[in-house]
Every structure is written in C-alpha cells, then in structure tokens.
Amino acid sequence: MSAAEHADRTTRQGAANDPIVDWEGFDFETREVHAGEYPDANNGLRVPPIALSAGYVFEDFDDQVERFSGVPDRSGAGAFFGDDEATPGPIYSRQGNPTNAVAEERLASLEGGVSAVAVSSGQAAISSALFALAKGGDHIVSTASIYGGTRILFGRSFARFGIEVDYVWDIDDDAEWERAIRPSTKAIYTESIPNPRNDIVDMRRVAEVAARYNLPLVVDNTVGTPALIRPFEHGADIVVHSTTKFLTGHGAAVGGAIVDGGTFDWEAAERAGRSFPLITAAPRPGLRSMLDRFGPGAYARATREAVVNDIGPSLSPFNGFLLHQGMETLSLRMERHVETSVEIASWLAEQPEVECVDYAGLPGHPLYGLAVRDYGAPAEDAAEGAAAGTGSVFGVTVRGGREGARAFFDGLRIFSRMTGIGDTRSMVLHPCTSTHATFPVEIKERLGIGEGLLRLSIGLESAEDLIADLRAALDRVD
Ligand SMILES: *Cc1c(COP(=O)(O)O)cnc(C)c1O
C-alpha cells in the first residue's frame, strides 16, 4: 500500500484530530489492537474498561416501553451491541455488555465477519450457534474428527433435546454426504484444525457441499484462529470459538464466541425447503423478521436475542476484558506458537522413541498439500519442502503403547500435564484416557486415538528448552 493510501485511511473519517472509529480496511495487526475500541467520554480512558453493570438505566417510562418493544434506540446507549438504526437500547447484560462488545467487534473484524456474540465458553458458543439453526426433530451433519467435548455434547445433550448429529468420515466422498444429509438437516459443522491429530479440513470442499444443499457451514476455528486462517474466506458462513484458548491466550479465562459471516442466503434456503424461523419469521405478530430488521447480521442478532438471552450463557465482562486484551497480541503470539511447533514437530519426527508425529504441515504428511495451500509456506519455500504452519496443537505417538505414553508424560517438567490448549504455557495430555476416554473403542480406533498418542500444545517458551524437556522425557521411554 502506498503512503498516500495509508494517509487516506487515517483521514477519511474526518479531521486529523478525530478518533478513528471504523477500523475496517486497516491491516490485521492494526485491527487486532484497535478494532472495537471506543473513545471514553467520561475520563478519556485509553483502554476500554471493565463495565461491571448487570443492567442499564432507562431514561423515562417511554424509553423503557421502547426498549422492550424493540423500537430503535434514540439515546445512542445501545450502540455497543449493534450500531445500526434497528437496534433498541440495551436492557440487561445477559444480552450484551460494552466490554464484551469490544471483544465482539474486534473478533468479527479479525475473522472478516459482520457481527459476533461473546458467550461464556466454547461449548456455549457451539450450542448457541446450532440452537439458533436447529430445533428438536432437526438434524446436523458434522465431520468426524472434531473436539472430544463437542462430540460428547452432540451425543448427549443434543440427543436429549432431539437434535440428531451424523458424521461424515471422508469429506471427499459425495455419496457419503448424500447419505448423511436429510430434509431436516439444518447445518454442516466442521473444524479448521481438529485436535489432537492436526488433521486439517479442506473447508472449501466442505463449503461446496454445504452450498449445494443450501446449508449454513459452521466452522470451529479455535485451533486455527483468524491469524492463521479465516474460514469465511474459504466458504464458511458461521465461525465459533473457544476463546479460552489462543484468543484470550493466557489460559486464565473461559469464554466463547459466535461470528456471523453475513454471507448465508437465508431466503434461498427457505425457498429450497430449509427453514430457519428464528431468522426469517416474525417473532411476534406485527414485528418484522430478524432478516428484515438486521439484514446480513440477522443470524448473530437472532442468536443473541433468541438463544443466548433465553438460555443465559453470558460472558462475564471481566473475561470479556481479558479476551479483547488477549487479541491485541494474537498474531505475534501465533507466529511464535507456530514457529516453535514446526521446529518441535520436525525434531520429534527424527527421534527413535517416536513412532509418528501428526502435524499436517510437515512434508510427507498426507495433508501436506492442503497445509501448504491453506497455511502456506510461501510457494518458493514450499517447492523446497518447507513446513507449513498448521497451528501449535498436534499429536505425537511414542513407542510402547500406554506404558510408553505414561513414561513420557510423567517425564515432562516444563510441559504441564493438563487438559487445555492455546496457552502461553506448553501442555501435554493423553487423549485415550481423558478427552476420548468415554468413546467406544471402534470410534477411537477410527479416529486414530491410540494408547501411545499424546497431545501437545506448544506454548511460548523457548524451543530449545522445550526440546530438552521432550528429550529427557523420551529417555524414559523403553
Ligand atoms: C476447548 C475447545 C472447545 C470448548 O471450549 P470451552 O471454552 O472449553 O468450553 C471447543 N472446541 C475446540 C476446538 C476446543 O479446543
């Protein structure tokens, strides 16, 4: 970009002294620091503060009536969760909060979506995202390799509420999709980088299938993060996150978010016989549908008002603060997470005690081609077989099965033995006896969750120290 274009960006919103309020069009690294911030009229605070207030004052009787009847806000107080004219003033923090709104706008900007809703955990994000699309009697199709907690959520709570989930194992097999998708199917669900096996998904391929059947594609981008991959650029319609992980980044706060890409054609789906009444139907006689009122942001708005507000998984503003602050350094941290991961994955692959390393970005991995395309190594480096950065969560299988895994696990001293990923600290977990312990043996086998497999989440410590720790632990493997 030329200097003149840069100057244009910063001046196009008014005089040189006016604060920039719309960060669209700026680079990723600028938006992760600034998008969503707002000038503080009271004290000029530079950092958006933690707004600990459960509710919001109504100016007078008529203002209360208007806010509850969904009349557009006149006071401007509602601007923090939707600054379009259709937004009524805020009522209560279960629907939204100014601190969380900073995080929502920042994340929507980084993902390239139109709007986001922050919730209390990744599981809340997945449930809320899908409850806005499917009701009892409906059906969802998911790719088979997904986060263990999501598979448990689908198999237990979703099943209890009458929402059935079927899995597709080979995303390239049209016949398998054809068999799985029913008239009552309401979404296709997948992940950018599944863990523990780093078996990255060709989202463009899944998006093609979703488009063919008029289905919204929901992608869990927790492990990818928008710093590495932006699912909307690959055909996704909705993105969900466990913000507990890389986005907040320091392992201190549980949270989640739903991002609306604003791309799904709800009316075309309706015409094709797939109905999404929360988005396209009038909520009450006399009111217009969410789609009429909010256009491309209708899905996020429906999720906020008709799912999150009803069920109640709202995010604490304290955690919302940690989230918007964490995102300020996302790209820097991800660069380092990935650089160290590539170094460690390559090193592990050479060790005699290691049977296999599941890192798609390593040359020789069956998904290496896709890794280069989506997580690329620049073309000239890829031609020389350079690794591609498919995140920092991957599997390593040591020899000796469960006993080998036990010796290795117990021998680590810098790595923390714990469930969790995406922390500044490196972590290790034995999926077979933890996240996947309740899975039937045949599903574990099919997913490749063996007795010798360990999941690593590489943190921000020095690669040399981590390699020394891994080497000492491998020394204990017979
Ligand atoms: C951790 C995780 C979740 C669940 O998120 P919580 O914040 O722990 O509820 C969902 N999806 C993926 C990919 C995860 O890693």
The ligand as an SDF file (V2000), in Angstrom:
LIG
                    3D

 15 15  0  0  0  0  0  0  0  0999 V2000
  -11.6980  -26.1930   24.1440 C   0  0  0  0  0  0  0  0  0  0  0  0
  -12.4580  -26.3310   22.8890 C   0  0  0  0  0  0  0  0  0  0  0  0
  -13.8440  -26.2150   22.8820 C   0  0  0  0  0  0  0  0  0  0  0  0
  -14.6310  -25.9910   24.1380 C   0  0  0  0  0  0  0  0  0  0  0  0
  -14.3790  -24.7490   24.6520 O   0  0  0  0  0  0  0  0  0  0  0  0
  -14.5380  -24.3590   26.2170 P   0  0  0  0  0  0  0  0  0  0  0  0
  -14.1580  -22.9410   26.2240 O   0  0  0  0  0  0  0  0  0  0  0  0
  -13.6210  -25.2460   26.9800 O   0  0  0  0  0  0  0  0  0  0  0  0
  -15.9760  -24.6060   26.5480 O   0  0  0  0  0  0  0  0  0  0  0  0
  -14.4970  -26.3150   21.6740 C   0  0  0  0  0  0  0  0  0  0  0  0
  -13.8260  -26.5490   20.5230 N   0  0  0  0  0  0  0  0  0  0  0  0
  -12.4930  -26.6880   20.4990 C   0  0  0  0  0  0  0  0  0  0  0  0
  -11.8060  -26.9610   19.2080 C   0  0  0  0  0  0  0  0  0  0  0  0
  -11.7660  -26.5880   21.6720 C   0  0  0  0  0  0  0  0  0  0  0  0
  -10.4300  -26.7320   21.6520 O   0  0  0  0  0  0  0  0  0  0  0  0
  1  2  1  0
  2  3  1  0
  2 14  2  0
  3  4  1  0
  3 10  2  0
  4  5  1  0
  5  6  1  0
  6  7  2  0
  6  8  1  0
  6  9  1  0
 10 11  1  0
 11 12  2  0
 12 13  1  0
 12 14  1  0
 14 15  1  0
M  END
$$$$
